[in-house]
Amino acid sequence: MNTQALGVEHYLAGMRAALDDLPPHEVAEIMEDVEAHVAELSTELGENETIEQRLGSPEQYAQELRQAAGYPPRTERLPVTTKSGRLTRPRVAAWGLAIATGITLLVAASTLREPVFLLLLPAVILVLSLVLVHDRGPAQAEIMDLPETRRIQQWLTPEEGTPAERAITYLKSLQPAWWLARAGLLGLGAVLLAGRDIPGFLFIAAIAVISVFAGPRAKVDRRWLWFSLPASALAVGLLFQVVDVAANNLAYNTSRQSYPVPSVETYENIYVQDENGKWLTNVLLYDQDGNPINASRQYYGCRGSDPEPMIPANRYPRPKIDYENGTCYTVAPSVSAPSSTPDTPPSSSGSAPSSSVAPTSVSPSK
């Protein structure tokens, strides 16, 4: 904050102190016009000129405004009925803003899973709380004077020259960038809702557009905080969702890469023995669902050129298909396993065949 701005804030604070015997809403009405006038006047001052030289001391200027408005001379602070209890209108409005902002953050953090209409709850709280203080002017001096608000201001205003002060100053300089990033995050949230929640899409998209203008306006008119702060909470919640989804996808892809792809072994033929070691022919194989095994086609064989009918593709052992002079012939399969098959125990009726030539000319259909 430059020296000129500090001078304006100091002058306005002195005026509020000189008018603090009046009801808060009347002070707010007076200060609403004065703040703009003093700010404009400060830009017209010469190099060595001060606001006090133009308007007089804050107390004198406040006394002039008091007389012009018909208020009595300053006395002890007048009792104000709106502050007789703890639940004053400014305090209710401030806490309504805080609660609605927190609810918005929680809903936004799960907005991909929860209905977006849950955002209507913080929206109602924001509207009702803003109505309580909307007539107090853009400065919202009563809210800024609350003890809890002052503590937040002190926490955000560390001693000059400290690392905390430099960090906060740097973060404040990034506000314009955050306003654009906030609109981008809200736009992303609207896109994610476009396919499944049209009202939610329109609602979030409208907030994204208005948020671009709300940031700068909130610096001069504190009433825009009732939109800007919840919009920021909504954007942060959506950012949490984006990070969570990205982390889950990364973990899933990493886990997939850690497991090798199982290899599928294929067979050209299958030979079957019974319990006595006898080789079987014309065996039909099916899986647990009753589907033929290795039978992508229903039948195969030499159609039209061989008197033998078409053979089911799941019948094993499969025959050999030979071609001679362009003519297809189906050769009956061997009744014994190929020579590479391990020795099998002898059958009760005799020894198992030791070897034979396996049919290899045609692969089974997949």
Helices and strands as residue ranges (DSSP letters): H 3-18, H 24-42, H 51-55, H 58-68, G 81-83, H 89-109, G 116-119, H 120-133, G 134-136, H 141-144, H 147-155, H 163-173, H 175-193, H 198-220, G 222-224, H 225-258, E 272-273, E 279-280, E 283-284, E 299-300, E 311-312, E 315-316, E 320-324, E 327-331
